[in-house]
């Protein structure tokens, strides 16, 4: 049986139903109103919690994630000109290279055995504008001390009276006026090795094979000729080597090779950058009245000048049997024996 329809009420019969029409303009308007509707308070709270969590996660990651390797970060290039301010006047430094391994050693473990002697003596003149000057002083030079009849070797004065007696004799010998030498540096062998190793070794060209052995000193020298990179122990062998025929003159030539190589090496960026740290490590191993800033200032002036080192030496008379291995200063030596060279 067909379903019975309910009759319309009078109100429905009097107002006919209008069909629902939604145009595309109405739909876009509704979508825009929903998009522009401000979030509720509950939505703001949820968003704030999410943002706080993200910030916290980033903070934690920044603590556990490694920083960029500093080796890959750009560093300003260090040059002699930027190392430190140059001195405003010429400065003369007395350098004493000891034959002992460390300062204060009871014995030098060398020949002649006993307290430390000066195995190398240098006067270094650093000028703001002039060339770097180095005077190699012969340790075998005969000097006569007040109240003594027999002369003694210049290199033995450190054993007898330390820096003060050595500086007095050098001042009288060269004609320097007080307070020159202005500064001094006493460098034992262990400090020499550490200096060379700290800057990565030196490129040196020994002129020939050098071999020598002394069991009493526990000294072995074994170097090949030719250009090569030498470490601290090998450089020590070089500056200690003395040819049997050429004697102390040959040793001073080897020390001069070391000085040239040291200056050339320190002009390179990597060892020059490491220099302040190397000098810091040498504190307590050398005896000096130079402050760290003064040392860097002298280094800056000596390295920045592009001219070769102006080496000088004292002319000596041939050895005399009466004086043994000691040598006398030649009567033909210039006066002054070490004139200042201007720029």
Secondary structure in CASP SS format (residue, H / E / C, confidence):
PFRMAT SS
TARGET T0000
AUTHOR 0000-0000-0000
METHOD secondary structure of the structure
MODEL  1
X C 1.00
X C 1.00
X C 1.00
X C 1.00
X C 1.00
X C 1.00
X C 1.00
X C 1.00
X C 1.00
X H 1.00
X H 1.00
X H 1.00
X H 1.00
X H 1.00
X C 1.00
X C 1.00
X C 1.00
X C 1.00
X C 1.00
X C 1.00
X C 1.00
X C 1.00
X C 1.00
X H 1.00
X H 1.00
X H 1.00
X H 1.00
X H 1.00
X H 1.00
X H 1.00
X H 1.00
X H 1.00
X H 1.00
X H 1.00
X H 1.00
X C 1.00
X C 1.00
X C 1.00
X C 1.00
X C 1.00
X H 1.00
X H 1.00
X H 1.00
X H 1.00
X H 1.00
X H 1.00
X H 1.00
X H 1.00
X H 1.00
X H 1.00
X H 1.00
X H 1.00
X H 1.00
X H 1.00
X H 1.00
X H 1.00
X H 1.00
X H 1.00
X H 1.00
X H 1.00
X H 1.00
X H 1.00
X H 1.00
X H 1.00
X C 1.00
X C 1.00
X C 1.00
X C 1.00
X C 1.00
X H 1.00
X H 1.00
X H 1.00
X C 1.00
X C 1.00
X C 1.00
X C 1.00
X C 1.00
X C 1.00
X C 1.00
X H 1.00
X H 1.00
X H 1.00
X H 1.00
X C 1.00
X C 1.00
X C 1.00
X C 1.00
X C 1.00
X C 1.00
X C 1.00
X E 1.00
X E 1.00
X E 1.00
X E 1.00
X E 1.00
X E 1.00
X E 1.00
X E 1.00
X C 1.00
X C 1.00
X C 1.00
X C 1.00
X C 1.00
X C 1.00
X C 1.00
X C 1.00
X C 1.00
X C 1.00
X C 1.00
X C 1.00
X C 1.00
X C 1.00
X C 1.00
X C 1.00
X C 1.00
X C 1.00
X C 1.00
X E 1.00
X E 1.00
X E 1.00
X E 1.00
X E 1.00
X E 1.00
X E 1.00
X E 1.00
X E 1.00
X C 1.00
X C 1.00
X C 1.00
X C 1.00
X C 1.00
X C 1.00
X E 1.00
X E 1.00
X E 1.00
X E 1.00
X E 1.00
X C 1.00
X C 1.00
X C 1.00
X E 1.00
X E 1.00
X E 1.00
X C 1.00
X C 1.00
X C 1.00
X C 1.00
X C 1.00
X C 1.00
X C 1.00
X C 1.00
X E 1.00
X E 1.00
X H 1.00
X H 1.00
X H 1.00
X H 1.00
X H 1.00
X H 1.00
X H 1.00
X H 1.00
X H 1.00
X H 1.00
X H 1.00
X H 1.00
X H 1.00
X H 1.00
X H 1.00
X H 1.00
X H 1.00
X H 1.00
X H 1.00
X H 1.00
X H 1.00
X C 1.00
X C 1.00
X C 1.00
X C 1.00
X C 1.00
X C 1.00
X C 1.00
X C 1.00
X E 1.00
X E 1.00
X E 1.00
X E 1.00
X E 1.00
X C 1.00
X H 1.00
X H 1.00
X H 1.00
X H 1.00
X H 1.00
X H 1.00
X H 1.00
X H 1.00
X H 1.00
X H 1.00
X C 1.00
X C 1.00
X C 1.00
X E 1.00
X E 1.00
X E 1.00
X E 1.00
X E 1.00
X C 1.00
X C 1.00
X C 1.00
X E 1.00
X E 1.00
X E 1.00
X E 1.00
X E 1.00
X C 1.00
X C 1.00
X C 1.00
X C 1.00
X E 1.00
X E 1.00
X E 1.00
X E 1.00
X E 1.00
X C 1.00
X C 1.00
X E 1.00
X E 1.00
X E 1.00
X E 1.00
X E 1.00
X C 1.00
X H 1.00
X H 1.00
X H 1.00
X H 1.00
X H 1.00
X H 1.00
X H 1.00
X H 1.00
X H 1.00
X C 1.00
X C 1.00
X C 1.00
X C 1.00
X C 1.00
X C 1.00
X C 1.00
X H 1.00
X H 1.00
X H 1.00
X H 1.00
X H 1.00
X H 1.00
X H 1.00
X H 1.00
X H 1.00
X H 1.00
X H 1.00
X H 1.00
X H 1.00
X H 1.00
X H 1.00
X H 1.00
X H 1.00
X H 1.00
X H 1.00
X C 1.00
X C 1.00
X H 1.00
X H 1.00
X H 1.00
X H 1.00
X H 1.00
X H 1.00
X H 1.00
X H 1.00
X H 1.00
X H 1.00
X H 1.00
X H 1.00
X H 1.00
X H 1.00
X E 1.00
X C 1.00
X C 1.00
X E 1.00
X E 1.00
X E 1.00
X C 1.00
X C 1.00
X C 1.00
X H 1.00
X H 1.00
X H 1.00
X H 1.00
X H 1.00
X H 1.00
X H 1.00
X H 1.00
X H 1.00
X H 1.00
X H 1.00
X H 1.00
X H 1.00
X C 1.00
X C 1.00
X C 1.00
X C 1.00
X C 1.00
X E 1.00
X E 1.00
X E 1.00
X E 1.00
X C 1.00
X C 1.00
X E 1.00
X C 1.00
X C 1.00
X C 1.00
X C 1.00
X H 1.00
X H 1.00
X H 1.00
X C 1.00
X C 1.00
X C 1.00
X E 1.00
X C 1.00
X E 1.00
X C 1.00
X C 1.00
X C 1.00
X C 1.00
X C 1.00
X C 1.00
X C 1.00
X C 1.00
X C 1.00
X C 1.00
X C 1.00
X C 1.00
X C 1.00
X C 1.00
END
